Amino acid sequence: MGYVLLIYDIPDDGIRHKISERCKDYGLSRIQYSAFAGELDRNRREELMLRLKKTLGRKEGNIRLQPVCTRDLALAKEVVVEPS
């Protein structure tokens, strides 16, 4: 298993929604509006990307799945400001 970051930029609302649902189906968690993260092994990563490619079809968009090593994950920083 390895940690991955999946981000996408898709203008079509319907396709974007389908992509987010596929990410959830694979156990990824939404970390921002068009970004998901979580643990996937190599086979699941390949399977997910094939499904996302099929979902996107010939519509405009960009989907990136980036593995993140444990060392870099430990260095991650985040700033969160909750609404008042």
C-alpha positions in Angstrom: 0.0 0.0 0.0 1.1 3.5 -0.6 -0.3 7.0 0.0 -1.5 8.9 -3.0 -2.8 12.3 -3.8 -5.4 12.6 -6.6 -6.2 16.0 -8.0 -8.3 17.0 -11.0 -9.4 20.0 -13.0 -12.6 19.2 -14.9 -15.0 21.9 -16.1 -18.1 19.7 -16.6 -20.1 19.5 -13.4 -21.6 16.0 -14.1 -18.2 14.5 -15.0 -16.6 16.1 -12.0 -19.2 14.6 -9.7 -18.7 11.1 -11.2 -14.9 11.4 -10.8 -15.4 12.4 -7.1 -17.7 9.4 -6.6 -15.2 7.0 -8.1 -12.5 8.3 -5.8 -14.8 7.7 -2.8 -15.5 4.2 -4.2 -11.8 3.5 -3.9 -11.6 4.6 -0.3 -10.0 8.0 -0.9 -10.9 10.9 1.3 -11.7 14.4 0.0 -9.1 16.9 1.2 -10.2 19.8 -0.9 -12.9 20.4 -3.5 -11.0 18.7 -6.4 -8.4 16.7 -4.4 -8.5 13.3 -2.7 -5.9 11.4 -0.8 -5.5 7.9 0.8 -3.9 4.5 0.6 -4.0 2.5 -2.6 -1.8 -0.4 -3.7 -0.3 -0.4 -7.2 -3.1 -2.5 -8.7 -5.9 -0.4 -7.3 -4.1 2.8 -8.5 -4.0 1.4 -12.1 -7.6 0.2 -11.9 -8.8 3.6 -10.6 -6.9 5.5 -13.3 -8.4 3.3 -16.0 -11.9 3.9 -14.6 -11.3 7.6 -14.3 -10.0 7.8 -17.9 -13.1 6.0 -19.1 -15.4 8.3 -17.0 -13.7 11.4 -18.5 -13.9 10.0 -22.0 -13.4 12.7 -24.6 -14.5 15.5 -22.3 -12.0 18.3 -21.3 -10.1 17.6 -18.1 -7.0 16.7 -16.3 -6.6 14.0 -13.6 -3.3 13.5 -11.8 -2.6 10.7 -9.4 0.6 11.3 -7.4 2.2 8.7 -5.1 3.6 10.3 -2.0 6.5 8.6 -0.1 6.3 8.2 3.7 9.2 10.6 4.3 7.5 13.4 2.3 4.2 12.7 3.9 5.7 13.2 7.3 6.9 16.7 6.2 3.5 17.8 5.0 2.1 21.0 6.5 -1.4 22.3 6.5 -3.1 25.6 7.5 -6.8 25.3 8.3 -9.0 28.2 9.4 -12.5 27.1 10.3 -15.5 29.5 9.6 -16.5 31.6 12.5 
